[in-house]
Amino acid sequence: MKVLVIGGGGREHAICWKLAQSPRVTELVCAPGNAGIAETARCVDIGVMDFEKMADFAKKEAFDLVVVGPDDPLAAGIVDVLEEAGLRVFGPRKNAAILEGSKAFSKDLMKKYGIPTAAYETFDTPEAALAYLETAKVPVVLKADGLALGKGVLICNTREEAREGVKTLMLDKQFGRAGDRIVVEEFLTGREVSVLSFVDGKTIKIMTSAQDHKRAKDGDEGLNTGGMGTFSPSPFYTPETHAFCREHIYQATVDAMRAEGREFKGIIFFGLMLTAEGPKVLEYNARFGDPETQVVLPRMKNDILDVFEACVDGTLDKVELEFADNAAVCVVLASDGYPEHYEKGFVIEGLENFKDKDGYWVFHAGSKFDAAGNIVTNGGRVLGVTATGKDLKEARKNAYAATEWVDFANKYMRHDIGKAIDEV
């Protein structure tokens, strides 16, 4: 089968790496891809938001399956455009991708169908939001309604921080149109857990759990980022938690979307908070998480092409997902200054150290080839160094050892990814 993967980050590198293992994949192409993906797939310079050009290319090349990675094209309806061109596509249509595309929609859906989540209010004007915040309980969470690269969430510990947050989102437009509407949400405490799932419209199959580290600096300090590292599985996600979530959150969400006439096919990522009152949904994503994908897929035993096709065809009930009885940790190597101001274009050295190393991977998030053919940094998050081990502590030790194998000017990372496992 000829397969096209849309995207060019660490998530798409992991997806391409996994697809390349399938004996059924005869040709693998990625648009636009990156320097790391180029080792696995033929990369084509088409932007993820250039729908017509992407559709023309995919139709001309007669791909058997198209896999959409990022959130922006999904929310904007790329699946609808590709399907109208006669292509088979893995990913939710626009009317289902709204599950991630609008925080207000997802919160209203959870309220309507009794899916556990934090109490909230939605506001379309800064004046109304500011008036509400005068009497709201703090800490409080402000969320841009639209997509904001995983960064449009502000945790405000004081009323003054909350007022400033409204200004940042709704007046200064730090995240553009995503902040035209905001959700003001109660602040929940507990352990955060990420749970990814495959969905075929009616059946949901849960992958292994993971936990992301969003803040830029050690100790969960600094600004929110797209993710500085992750580990899998989460030791805090117990069988009891899974049983509760399966009944009250996972299947309930799939059923709610069907009831709303928004059949969901693809990936639903559940961001959960394990509170004292039980698990609650923090957010939904309508695609693989990044960097969660980089620890989940290395542990997955299935041929991912089989699972993708089952989701498209509505036969996911016949698939049994299998994951290795091990653990994985991913440490993101970023450009110093991320997520605000950072330099690009530095040569990356040592990538060859990962070749033929069983249990070690380096997934490229922001890399490209320069004019001289060198692989150079091309983003805030540059690489995801992933390693497995018999347990989380061994995987963490292995991952941090592997971060020393590769280097570039301005290299920055957190040193406490997975440290929470020491508390178990």
N, C-alpha and C positions, 0 to 999 in steps of 0.2 A: 504493500500500500504506500501511496505517496501522501505524506503528511506535512501540513504547513502549520507552524507555530507562530502566533502573532505576539510580539513583545521583544524586549531587549535587556532585561534585567536578570538578577540572580534567580528569581522564580522561574523565568523562562529557560535559563541555563539548566536548572535542575529538571525541568519538564523534558527538555530536549535530551539530556543525559539519560533519563529514564526511558523515553521513547526509543532511543537508539539501541536499547537492550532487547527490544522486541524483534523476534525473528520475522515478524510479519511486515515490519517497516522496511520498504525497499529504497525509499528516498525521503530524506528529511530536510526541510527548508525552514528558515526562520527569518521573519521580517519585523524590525530591521536587524535584530541580533546584536552581538557584540564580539569582541576579540576572542573571548573564551568559548562562546557558542560556536564560533567559526571552526573550532576543532571537531565539532560533532555534526554540524549542519551547514548547508550552503546558506549564506546570509545574503539577503536582498534588501537594498536600501529603499524601503517603503515605510513611511511613518504610520504609526498605529491608528491615527485619526484620519488618514487619507483613505476613506472607505471605498470610493469608486475605483481608485487605482488598485487597491488591495483586491477588490472583487474581480476586476478585469484580469489581474495577474493570476489569481487563484483559478479562475475559469479557464483561462488560456492554457495553464499548466495542468489542468484536470486533476486537481488534488482529490483524493478519496475522503480526506478528513481535514478540517481546519480546527485548530485549538486556539482559543483566545485567552491570553494571559492577564493583561492589565484591566483595571477597573474603569478607566475613562472611556475606552471604546465600547465596553459592555453597556455602561449606563447610557451612552449616546446611541446605541442601537446597531452596532456593527453586525451582530448575529442576524438581525432582520434583513440587512442589506445583503449579506452573504447567502442567506437562505433563498432570498428572492432571485439570486443569480444561479440557483440550482445546486448549491453546495451543501454538503453535510458538515455541520458545525457543532463543536462541543463548547457549550457556554449558554447562559440564559439570554433570552430575548429581552428587548428593552423594557417591556412591561413587567418583567420579573426581576431584572437587574436593579429596579428601583428599590429593592430590599436593602441594597447598599447605597444607592444613589441619593436617597432622601432619608435622613435620620427621622424627620417628622413622620414620614410614611411608615417606617418600621416601628416606631414607638406607638403610633395609632393602631397598627396591626396587632401588636402585642397586647395592647389594652383591650381591643375588641374581642380577641380570642383567648384571653386569660393566660397569656404566656408571661412567666415571672420576669419582671424588669424593674428598674428604678422608677420612682414617681417623677413626673416631668410636666413641664408646660412649654408650649411653642409660641414664638413671637415673630411677627413680621416687621416690627418697627423697633428701633432702639429705645424710643420713649416708653413703649409698653414694657419692654424688658427691664429697663432701669427702674420703673415704678414697682414692678414685681420684686426686684432684688432688694428694695428697701426693707421688706419684711421677710424675705426668704431666709431659711436656715442656712448658715455657712458652717463648714466648707460647702461649695456648690460647684457643679460641673457645667461648663458652657460648651455646646457642640455646634459647629457650623452644619447646617442642614445638608449641604452638598458635599461632593468629593473634595478632599484637601490633602491628598497624598499621605493620608494617615496622620496628619499633624493638626487637624482642625478641632482638637479637643483641649480645652483649658480648664485645669483644676485650680479653683480660686479659693484660697484659705480665708480671705477676709472680704468684707463688703466692698472695700476700696479696690481690691484686685478684681472683683466681679464687675464693677463699673468699668474698670480699665479694659477688661476682657470684652465687654459689649462694644466698646470703642474700637478695639482691635479687629473684631469680627465684622461689625455692621457699619462702622463709619470709616475706618481706615482701609477696610477691605483687604486685609492682609492675605486672605485666601480667595480673593475675587468674588465672583457671584455665589460661591458656596456659602458665604456669610449673609446673603440677603435675608435668609430666615435662620433663626437659631433655636435650639432646644436647650432649655435650662433644666438640669436634672439633679436629683438628690445625689449626694456623695455617698457611695457605697464603700465599705471596708471589707477586706478579706483577701484571699488568694485569687489572682487572675489566672485563667486557664484558656488556652486556645484549642478548639476542637474542630477539625475539618471533616467534611463529609461529601460523599458523592450522592447525587439526587437525579432521578429519572422522571420527575414529575409527580410520582406517587410513592415510590420506594426510596428510603434513605439508608445509606450504609456509612457507618461511622469509621473514620480512620483513627489512628493513635493520637493521643493528646500531646500538647506541646505548651511551652510558655515562652513568651516574647519579652524582651527588655526594650522598652520604648525610649527611655531617657538617654540623653547623649553621654552623660558622665557616670562614673562609679557612684554607687549608693543611690541610684535612681535620682540623681540631680541633673541639672541642665534641662535644655528644651526637649520637647517631644520630637522624635525622629521617625523615619519609616521603620526603624527596628535596628538595634545594635547587636543583637545576638539572640539565640533561642536554644532551648533544650527539649528533648522528647525521650520518654514520656514524662508527664508531670506526676510526681509522687503524691501530689495532693488530690489528684483525680481518682477517687476510689470507686470500686464496683457499685457501692451504694449511690454515689453521686451520678454515675453513669445510668443506673436504672431510673433514677428520678428524672434526669435530663431526657432520656430516651422517650419517656411517656409524656412529660409536661412541656418539653421544649423542642426537641428535634422533630419528631413526627408531627407535633402540633403545628410547627412552622410550615412544614411541607403541605399539610392539610389546609392550613389557613390560606396559603397562596393559591392553592387549587380552588378553594371556595370563592376567592376573590376574582377568579378568571385569569390568574397570572401564573399558570403552570411553570414551575421552576425546574429546569434541566441544567446540570452543571455542578458547580461546587458551592456549597454553603459553608462558610466559615463562621463558627459561633464563638464570639468573644464572651467569656463567662466570668462572673465574679462569684466566688464561693463564700457567701455571707453567712452570718450566724443564723439567719432565717432560712438558709438554703440557697441553691444556685440561682442566679439571676442573669439575664442576658444584658451585657454591656453594649454590644453592637453585633451587627451582621456584616459579613463581606460576601460578595457574590462571585468570589474567585479564590484561588489558592493564596494563602498568606505569604508574605515575604518579610522575614526570612524563614517562617515556619516550614515552607516547602522543602528547604534545604536540610531539614532534619527528619521530616516525615517520609519523603520519598526514598532516601537511602535505606530506611527500615522496612519498606514495603516489598513484599515478595511477589505480588501479582504482576503480570504483564499489563502495564497501564493502558495500552491500546485496547485490550479487551474490555477494561472498565469504562473507558471513554465511550466506546461503541455501545455498550450496554445502557449507558445513560441516554445516549441519543436515541436508541431504539426502544427504550422503555422496558428493558429486560434485566434491570439491575437486581431484581429479586433472585435471579439465578446465579449471581456472583457472590462468592465468599471472600471477603478481604482477609489477607494474611500479612502479619507483620512479624519481623524477627524478634526474638526474645533478647533484645539488647537495648542499648541507649545511644543517643546521638546528641552532640553539642555543636552549635555553629557560632563562631565568633566573627563579627563583621569588622573588617579592616576598612576604616573610613579615612577621608581627607580631613586633616585637622582644621577645625572651624565649622565643620558640618554640624547642624543643618543651615547655618546662616551664610558665612562668607568663607570660601575656600578656593584654592588654586587647583588647576588641572594640568594634564600634559606631562606628568612625571613618568619616567620609564619604570616599569614593574620588573623586578628581578627575582629569580628563584622559582618561577612557576614550574620549571622542569622537575623540581624536587617532588612534585605530587604524582608524577607519571609512574604507573604500575605500583603504587602504594596502596595495598589492600586496606580498606577502612578509613581512607583519608581522601578528601576532595577539596578542590578550591573552585567555588562557583563565582563567576564574574557578574558583578552588578553594574559597575561603571567603568568600562575599559574600551579601548579602540586601538587600531593600528595607526601609527604616525606615518609620515611620508617615507621614512627610512625603513618601515616594516617592523618597528619596535611596538610592543604592547605597552600602552601608556594609560595613566589614570584619566577617566572621563566622567567623573561624578563625585557626589558626596560620599555615598557608599560605594566602595571600589570592589572589594572581594568578600566572599563569605567562606571562611575556613571551617570545614566540617569534619568531624571525626566520630567514629563509633567506639564503643567499649562494652564490656560485659555488663556494666552498670553506669549510672550517671557520673559517678566520681571518676571512673577510669576514662569515660568519654571526654569529660571536661579536661582532665590532665592531658589527654592525647591532642585535643583541639588546641589548647594553649601552646603545647610544644610545637605543633605544626604552624602556628602563626609566626614562628621564628624562621621558618624556611623561606619566607617571601618578604620582600622589602620594597619600599618606594619612599621618596621624599614626602614629608608631610603625613606619614602613616600614623594613624591614631586608632585606638581601640579601648573598649572597656576591659577591665581586668577582673570583673566580678560576675561574668555571665554564668548562670547556674549556681551561684553561691548559696542560694536558698536551699539547695539540696542538702547542705551541711546541717540544716536545722531538723531534718527528718530523722 
